[in-house]
């Protein structure tokens, strides 16, 4: 059966790290409250990397919308991406609200990407998947056709 919804009506870009070339600046999405979707997909896209470059990416959680008490989400980090084998590839980290420490009021999360040593092209985004209410807002996309 064909869904009556367009992909942009059931998937929302809720966080983004714009494409850029970087050598050592930690980049993060804004804090996202994990209450509007059943799951989230953090996508990391790595382009060309200088031979000595590395990239780390992880999901962090917080107990306030401003990043209070920030800590890593267990099991939600990439193995370090090395230029020799990891450049020009896409990576994904799945996140569910149940992955967060909600018992201690950690309801917010973000994607953090850290390039090190040498220049690397990178971008990241978080997509909200399977919304609790449909259709979802389409305001975070630059253009929808």
PAZAPA-4460 file (N, C-alpha, C; in steps of 0.05 Angstrom, whole numbers, plus 32768, in hexadecimal, padded with zeros to 4 digits):
% residues 145
    n_x    n_y    n_z   ca_x   ca_y   ca_z    c_x    c_y    c_z   seq   type   mol
   8011   7FE8   8000   8000   8000   8000   8012   8019   8000     1      X     A
   800B   802B   7FEF   801A   8044   7FED   8012   8057   8003     2      X     A
   8026   8063   8011   8020   8076   8026   8015   808F   801A     3      X     A
   8001   809B   8028   7FF6   80B5   801E   8009   80CD   8024     4      X     A
   801F   80C8   8033   8031   80DD   803B   804A   80DE   8029     5      X     A
   8053   80F5   8023   806D   80F9   8016   8083   80F5   802A     6      X     A
   809B   80ED   8021   80B1   80E9   8034   80B6   8101   8046     7      X     A
   80B3   8119   803C   80B8   8131   804C   80A1   8136   8060     8      X     A
   808B   8127   805E   8075   812A   8071   8078   8116   8089     9      X     A
   808A   8103   8087   808E   80F0   809C   80AB   80EF   80A6    10      X     A
   80BC   8100   809B   80D8   8103   80A3   80DE   8120   80A4    11      X     A
   80EA   8128   80BA   80F1   8145   80BE   810F   8147   80C4    12      X     A
   811B   815A   80B8   8137   8161   80BF   8136   8172   80D8    13      X     A
   813E   8166   80EF   813C   8174   8108   8156   8180   8112    14      X     A
   816C   8178   8105   8186   8183   810D   8199   8181   80F5    15      X     A
   81AB   8195   80F2   81BD   8194   80DC   81D8   81A1   80E3    16      X     A
   81ED   8195   80D8   8208   81A1   80D7   820E   81A5   80BA    17      X     A
   820E   81BD   80B1   8211   81C3   8094   822B   81B9   8089    18      X     A
   822B   81B2   806F   8244   81A8   8063   825B   81BD   8065    19      X     A
   8273   81B3   806B   8289   81C4   806F   82A4   81B5   806F    20      X     A
   82B9   81C3   806B   82D4   81B8   806D   82DF   81C1   8088    21      X     A
   82E8   81AF   8098   82F1   81B6   80B3   8309   81A6   80BC    22      X     A
   8319   81B1   80CE   8330   81A2   80D8   832E   819B   80F5    23      X     A
   8321   81AB   8105   8321   81A4   8122   830A   81B0   8132    24      X     A
   82F7   81BC   8125   82E1   81C9   8134   82CB   81B5   813A    25      X     A
   82C3   81B2   8153   82AD   81A1   815B   8294   81AD   8150    26      X     A
   8284   819E   8142   826A   81A7   8137   8253   8197   8142    27      X     A
   823E   81A5   814A   8227   8197   8155   820D   81A2   814A    28      X     A
   81F9   8191   8149   81DE   819B   8142   81D4   81A9   815B    29      X     A
   81BD   81B6   8159   81B0   81C0   8171   81A5   81A9   8181    30      X     A
   819C   81AF   8199   8190   819B   81AA   8174   8194   81A0    31      X     A
   816D   817B   819F   8153   8171   8195   8145   8162   81AB    32      X     A
   812C   816A   81B0   811C   815B   81C4   8111   8142   81B7    33      X     A
   8116   812B   81C2   810F   8112   81B6   80F2   810A   81BD    34      X     A
   80DF   811A   81B4   80C3   8114   81BC   80B0   8115   81A4    35      X     A
   80B9   811C   818C   80A6   811E   8176   80A7   8107   8162    36      X     A
   80BB   80F6   8164   80BF   80E0   8152   80C5   80C6   8161    37      X     A
   80BF   80B0   8154   80C5   8095   8160   80E2   808F   815F    38      X     A
   80F0   809A   814A   810D   8096   8148   8119   80AD   8138    39      X     A
   8134   80AE   8139   8143   80C3   812B   815A   80B6   811D    40      X     A
   8163   80C2   8107   817A   80B9   80F8   818E   80CF   80F6    41      X     A
   81A6   80CB   8102   81BC   80DE   80FF   81CC   80D4   80E8    42      X     A
   81CF   80E5   80D4   81DF   80DE   80BC   81F7   80F0   80BB    43      X     A
   820E   80E3   80B7   8228   80F1   80B5   8233   80EB   8099    44      X     A
   8238   80FF   808A   8243   80FC   806F   825F   8107   806F    45      X     A
   8272   80F7   8068   828F   80FF   8067   8298   80FF   804A    46      X     A
   82A3   8115   8042   82AE   8118   8027   82CC   8112   8027    47      X     A
   82DA   8121   8017   82F7   811D   8015   8304   8124   8030    48      X     A
   8318   8114   8037   8327   8118   8050   8345   811A   804A    49      X     A
   8353   812C   8056   8370   812D   8054   837B   8114   8061    50      X     A
   8391   810A   8057   839C   80EF   805F   839D   80EA   807D    51      X     A
   83A2   80FF   808D   83A5   80FA   80AA   838B   8101   80B9    52      X     A
   8376   8108   80AB   835D   8110   80B8   834E   80F9   80C5    53      X     A
   833F   8100   80DA   832D   80EE   80E8   8314   80FC   80EE    54      X     A
   82FE   80ED   80F2   82E5   80F9   80FA   82D8   80E8   810F    55      X     A
   82CF   80F4   8124   82BF   80E7   8139   82A3   80F2   8138    56      X     A
   828F   80E1   813D   8273   80EA   813E   8265   80DB   8154    57      X     A
   8254   80E9   8162   8245   80DC   8178   822B   80EA   817E    58      X     A
   821A   80DD   818D   8201   80E8   8197   8205   80EF   81B4    59      X     A
   81FF   8108   81BB   8200   8111   81D7   81E4   8116   81E0    60      X     A
   81E0   8114   81FB   81C6   811A   8207   81C8   812F   821D    61      X     A
   81B2   813C   8222   81B2   8151   8237   8197   8151   8246    62      X     A
   8198   815D   825D   817F   815E   826D   8171   8179   826C    63      X     A
   817B   818B   825B   816E   81A5   8255   8171   81AB   8238    64      X     A
   8160   81BD   822E   8162   81C4   8211   817B   81D4   820B    65      X     A
   8188   81DE   8220   81A1   81ED   821C   81BA   81DC   821F    66      X     A
   81B7   81C2   8223   81CE   81B0   8225   81D7   81AA   8241    67      X     A
   81C6   81AE   8255   81CE   81A8   8271   81D4   818B   8275    68      X     A
   81EA   8186   8284   81F1   816B   828C   81FA   8159   8275    69      X     A
   8203   8165   825F   8209   8156   8247   821B   813D   824C    70      X     A
   8213   8127   823F   8223   810F   8240   821D   80FE   8227    71      X     A
   822F   80EC   8220   822D   80DC   8209   8216   80C7   820C    72      X     A
   820A   80C0   81F6   81F6   80AA   81F6   8205   8090   81F1    73      X     A
   8203   807D   8203   8212   8064   8202   820C   8056   81E7    74      X     A
   8222   804E   81DA   821F   803E   81C1   8217   804E   81A8    75      X     A
   8217   8069   81AA   820E   8079   8194   8224   808B   818A    76      X     A
   823B   807E   8183   8252   808D   8177   825E   807C   8161    77      X     A
   8268   8089   814D   8276   807B   8137   8291   8073   8140    78      X     A
   829B   805C   8136   82B7   8056   8138   82C6   806C   8128    79      X     A
   82DC   8076   8133   82EA   808C   8126   82EE   8087   8108    80      X     A
   82E6   809B   80F8   82E8   809A   80DB   8304   80A3   80D4    81      X     A
   8313   8092   80C5   832E   8099   80BD   832E   809F   809F    82      X     A
   8340   80B1   8097   8341   80B9   807B   8347   80A1   8068    83      X     A
   8358   808F   8071   8360   8078   8060   8348   8067   8058    84      X     A
   8334   8065   8069   831E   8052   8062   8302   805E   8065    85      X     A
   8300   8076   8070   82E5   8080   8076   82DC   8099   8068    86      X     A
   82ED   80A4   8057   82E5   80BC   8048   82D1   80B6   8032    87      X     A
   82C2   80CA   802A   82AE   80C8   8014   829A   80B2   8019    88      X     A
   828F   80B1   8032   827B   809D   803A   8266   80AA   804C    89      X     A
   8250   809C   804F   823A   80A5   8060   8239   8092   8078    90      X     A
   8231   809D   808F   822F   808D   80A8   8214   8094   80B5    91      X     A
   820A   8082   80C5   81F0   8086   80D2   81F2   807D   80EF    92      X     A
   81E4   808C   8100   81E0   8084   811C   81C2   8086   8122    93      X     A
   81B6   806F   8129   819A   806F   8130   8196   8077   814D    94      X     A
   8181   8087   8152   817B   8090   816D   815D   808C   8172    95      X     A
   8157   8081   8189   813B   807F   8192   8139   808E   81AD    96      X     A
   8123   8099   81B4   8120   80A6   81CE   8128   8094   81E5    97      X     A
   8123   807A   81E2   812B   8067   81F7   8149   8063   81FA    98      X     A
   8159   806D   81E7   8176   806D   81EA   8180   8082   81FE    99      X     A
   816F   8096   8203   8177   80AB   8215   8172   80A4   8232   100      X     A
   817F   80B1   8244   817C   80AD   8261   8164   80BD   826B   101      X     A
   814C   80B5   8261   8134   80C4   8268   812C   80C1   8285   102      X     A
   8135   80AC   8293   8130   80A9   82AF   813C   80C0   82BF   103      X     A
   8151   80CC   82B4   815E   80E3   82C1   815A   80FD   82B2   104      X     A
   8144   80FE   82A3   813B   8116   8295   814D   811F   827E   105      X     A
   815A   810C   8271   816A   8111   8259   8158   810D   8241   106      X     A
   814A   8123   8238   8137   8121   8222   8142   812E   8209   107      X     A
   8158   813B   8209   8164   8149   81F2   817D   813B   81E9   108      X     A
   8182   813D   81CE   819A   8131   81C3   81A4   8141   81AC   109      X     A
   81BD   813C   81A3   81C8   814A   818C   81DD   8138   8180   110      X     A
   81E4   813E   8167   81FA   8131   8159   8212   8144   815B   111      X     A
   8229   8139   8162   8242   8148   8163   8257   813A   8151   112      X     A
   8263   8149   8140   8278   813F   812E   8292   814F   8134   113      X     A
   82A8   813F   8137   82C2   814C   813D   82D6   8142   8129   114      X     A
   82DF   8154   8116   82F5   814D   8104   830F   8153   8113   115      X     A
   8324   8145   810D   833E   814A   811A   8355   8148   8106   116      X     A
   836A   8155   810C   8384   8153   80FF   8385   8162   80E4   117      X     A
   8374   815B   80D1   8376   8167   80B6   835B   816B   80AA   118      X     A
   835A   817A   8095   8340   8182   8089   8330   816A   8080   119      X     A
   8315   816C   8085   8302   8158   807D   82E9   8166   8075   120      X     A
   82DC   815C   8060   82C2   8166   8058   82AD   8156   8067   121      X     A
   829A   8163   8073   8286   8154   8083   826B   8163   8084   122      X     A
   8256   8155   808B   823C   8160   8091   822D   814C   80A2   123      X     A
   821A   8155   80B0   8209   8143   80C1   81ED   814D   80C2   124      X     A
   81DB   813B   80C6   81BF   8143   80CB   81B1   812E   80DC   125      X     A
   819C   8137   80E9   818B   8124   80F8   816F   8126   80EC   126      X     A
   8164   810F   80E5   8149   810D   80DA   8137   8101   80EF   127      X     A
   8120   810D   80F3   810B   8101   8104   80FC   80ED   80F2   128      X     A
   80F9   80D4   80FB   80EC   80BF   80EB   80D3   80B5   80FA   129      X     A
   80BE   80B0   80EC   80A5   80A5   80F7   809A   80B8   810C   130      X     A
   808E   80CE   8103   8084   80E3   8115   806C   80D9   8125   131      X     A
   8069   80E4   813C   8052   80DE   814D   8039   80ED   8143   132      X     A
   803D   8103   8134   8027   8111   8128   802E   8117   810A   133      X     A
   801B   8112   80F8   8021   8117   80DB   800D   812B   80D0   134      X     A
   8015   8139   80BB   802F   813A   80AF   8042   814C   80C1   135      X     A
   805C   8149   80BC   806F   8159   80CC   8074   8174   80BF   136      X     A
   807E   8187   80CE   8085   81A1   80C2   809A   819E   80AD   137      X     A
   8099   81AE   8098   80AC   81AD   8083   80BE   81C6   8083   138      X     A
   80BF   81D4   8099   80CC   81EE   809B   80EB   81EC   809C   139      X     A
   80F6   81D5   80A3   8113   81D2   80A5   8121   81CC   808B   140      X     A
   8112   81C6   8076   811E   81C0   805C   8122   81DB   804D   141      X     A
   8138   81DD   803F   813C   81F5   802E   8128   81F6   8017   142      X     A
   8122   81DF   800C   8110   81DD   7FF6   8103   81C1   7FF5   143      X     A
   80E9   81C0   7FF0   80DB   81A7   7FEE   80CC   81A7   7FD3   144      X     A
   80D0   8192   7FC3   80C2   8190   7FA9   80B2   8177   7FA9   145      X     A
***
